């Protein structure tokens, strides 16, 4: 894999204790196989930004708890 956002972003997220929010399956593969970073994998299909924000906001307590308990991959489904 070349130096792309898919490889650079997880390294940056690890250094800064950040969580990646993405629809990109490439991040899922990295986290499952390399244990890199933490990811909220958005699987809502096409939707307006307002619907995306609403979905994240309503699921946030569960997402936050799962990340605190050490889950590296949290899937957000619609």
N, C-alpha and C positions, 0 to 999 in steps of 0.2 A: 504494500500500500504506500502511496506517495505521501509527501507532506501536504495534507489537505486539511480542511476544516474538520473532517471526521477524525483525524488523528491529533491535530493541534488542540482543538477545543477540550477534549477529555483531559489532556495533560494540564491545561490551564485550570480547568474546573477542580482537579485534584489539588493543585497548588493553592487555590483560593477557597477551598471547601465550598464550592458552588455546586449547584444542581443544574443539569442540562434539561431543557424542556424542548422536545422535538417530536416530529412525526416520522423522522428518518430511521428506517430499519437498520441502517449501517451502524448507528450508535448502539442499537440493541445487540448486534453481533459483537461489537467491541466489549461491551459490559459483560456479556455472558461468557466470552472466551478469554478476555484479558483482565476482567475485574476492574476496568478503568472507570473512574468517576461514578456519579449517580445520575439516574435518568428518570424523568417523568415522560413516558412514551404516550403521546397523544394519538388516540385512535378514534377520532370523532367523525371522520369524513369531512367533506367540504362544508364549512359553516362560516358565518359572519364572525368577526372579531368579538363582538358583544356576546355571542353564544359561547365562544371559546372561553372568554373571561368568566362568564357565568358558570360554566361547567367546572372550571378549575376552582373557582371560589366555593362552590357548593361541596366539592370533594376535598377541599383543602385540609380540614381537620384529619381526615383519614390518611391523606397523602403525607402530611407532616408527621403523623404518628408512625407510619410505616418507615419513613426515612430515618426517624429517630431510633427505631428499633433495628436499624442496620440494613434494611432492604436497599439494594443498589438500583433496582429496576421496579418502578411503580407504573402500572399501566392504567391510563385514563380512557375508559370506553364510554361511548354514548349510548 
